Amino acid sequence: MDLRRLSIFLEVTNEGSFTAAADVLGCSQPAVSQAIRELESELETPLFHRIGRRIQLTPAGAVLVAPVRRLLRDVEVSRATVRAVANLQDGQLDLVCLPTLAAAPLAPLVGAFRQRHSGVLVTIGAPEDTEELIEQVRRGHAELGIVDDVAAPDLRAVSLGRQDFLAVFPPGTPCNTRIALRELVTFPLVASQKGTSSRRLLDDAFAAADETPRVGVETSQREALLPLILAGAGVGLLPRPLASYAATLGCSIAELTPRVQRSIVLVHRKGPLTPGARAFINLIDETLFNVAI
């Protein structure tokens, strides 16, 4: 049923006449009468008895009043909810991110976003690998994804810059502030399992240097990499933000020669974005220069 006709029906009921309802609605009395006739035709029953200049609800009209009141109230609540989301006073933004990118650049970006739009709930998923992340964005399980650069022509990509990896040694290990990658073959390495993006980066870097890394510990628990290094299990290649944090815990860190880097992108499906996702992407250009990656 047409919401306009239902609103006119309710106003006629409230005011007790077509003329009074027309005055309240700011339209002509014939327009009100026409809307009621159309509604009665649609419902195939009279809604009012016309008694001279007076009107009275028919039994059918009487039972329609309460549902129409609820419907119009629900519509207004729905409109208010949509307005709140559109104005970023409410709503939800679903993100997915590789675990090694959660500390940076994701955390500073989410922090800046929440400071501006505290009413928006941000959910962060942690897919197992790059392929799963891309698939979650592709299927709409998440709207935005932060990942190392990957070929996905059906998605749009926004550059987040490049991220350096540093060598992180157990506490007490003497080392220079810069070390050649080939020198690391003399150390046992702590690495994530094969198939992960960070392990591919490590293997590719050593292959480019025509060296084979000596992996001492391989783990699927990427959050265990730093604790393992701290415990003396071996040397790790960690993103710069995590390496800097490791240094505060007593680890020795060194820049690598040649540099080991990866490109970081934010991906999303082509087409319209929610207001929250648009605001997050707009924020990137403003804040990325302050985000250490």
Summary of the structure (lengths in Angstrom):
residues: 293
radius of gyration: 31.3
end to end distance: 55.1
largest distance: 103.2
contacts: 909
relative contact order: 0.14
helix: 49%
strand: 25%
